[in-house]
Amino acid sequence: MVESNEMGDGVERPIIYAKFRTDKAATPGHSAELVAIDSIPQYFDNIEEMPLINEECNTLLKHFKRHVSQNPEKAFLGTRKPPTTEGGEFGPYQWITY
């Protein structure tokens, strides 16, 4: 989920993974940039230089495995069944865990 704001779609989602930058104006015609919630602000414009938060998780696979082992019951993937309601609205998400 992206950090809630007045421009959101109003759907409550259980996972927050990013937030909009507030330190830099959006490019005209675009939304503000998204950054990971645990990014260090001084590295927003030079993310390659940001130090690792956890030295043991230096690959995406290692990070994923660590997250699964620490959060086995957290929501992971969601689907909508049925895809839309009779009125054409999207139905609620049905989440599965790891």
N, C-alpha and C positions, 0 to 999 in steps of 0.2 A: 504494500500500500504506500502511496505517496502521502506525505504529511498533509493533513487536512487543511484546507483553506477555502475561501469563499468561491473560488473558481472550480472546485471539485465537483464530482458527479453526485455527491450525497450518499454514495454507497459505502457502508461501513465494512472495512476489510480488516482481518485480524493481524496482518503482518505489515510492519512499516520497514521499508528498505531504503528509502531515499527521501530527501527533502529538497525544496526549491531553494536556490541561492537567493539571499536577500542582500548580499554585499555588492552585487553587480546587476546593472539594468539588463533586461531581456533585449535581445535583438528585435527590432521592429518586425511584427508579423509572426513572432515565435513566443513560446512561453519562456519563463526563466529556466536556466540550466538546472538539471537535477544532479545531486551529489549523494553518495552513500551517507547514511546517517552517522557512521563512525569515521568519516573522513576528517582530517585536521584542516581547518580553514586556511592556514598559511600555504597549503599545498594544492588548493583548488585549481590553480592555473598551471601547476607543475606536478601532477599526480604521480608521475614516474619516480619522483624523488621522495615521496612519502615513505617513512620507515614502516616496516611490517608491524602490525599490532600484536601479532602472535608469531614469533619466529618459527615455531613448529609447524605452522600452517602456511607454508610458502607455495602451495599449489591449490588450485580450486578443488581438486579431489580431496586433499587432506583437510581443507576447511569444511567441505561438505560432510565428510565422515565424522569429524569432530562435532559438528552441529547435530547430526543425526544421533550420535551417542549421548549427547547432553540433552536433547529435546525430542525423544522418540514419540511423544504424544502431541506435538505441536502440529498445526495445520500445515500441509505441504502443497498439495495440488487441489484445485477446485474446478468443478464443472457446474453447469446449470442444466437441470433436468426438470421439466422440458426446457429447451433452449429459449422459448418465449412463451408468454401466456396468451390466452385467446385474444386479449386486447393489444397484443404486439409488444408488451413490456417484457423485459428480461426477468426471468424467475430468480429465486435466491440461489446463492452458491451452496454447493454441497461439498464440504472439505473432506479430504482423506489425510491421514497422518503418514509419517515415514513408514 
